[in-house]
């Protein structure tokens, strides 16, 4: 388990783009389960959509990518540093199955599919109350900052 303080030590993201509130479970090198509490106070709800607030699908994918980065750090045993970052380098098969609204708790589940040549490939799913909201195959890699 990891609370927000541990997440802030691992990820370089900060408000308003930090989209993981807690890590519930982690098996280093295998899988992670995390959550995002979706609040009406999220800045994106002002424009998406004022008459019916819905979390943008691209932000669900970003939340999954952040969970994947936390899983990558669990393998490497380190967190954010000032010399490198973990970049989101690919998405395949993204599908959105249900809207995510204020008050929902988005459960983020990411499993390592494979690691090859410094590229991590993950199978990722986001759900609300056991109902699939989004899924995708994600790719990430660590790169030095010039």
Secondary structure by P-SEA (a helix, b strand, c coil): cccaaaaaacccccccccccccccccccccccccccccccccccccccccccccccaaaaaaaaaaaaaaaaaaaacccccccbbbbbcccccccccccccccbbbbbbbbbccccccbbbbbccccccccccbbbbbbbbbbbcc
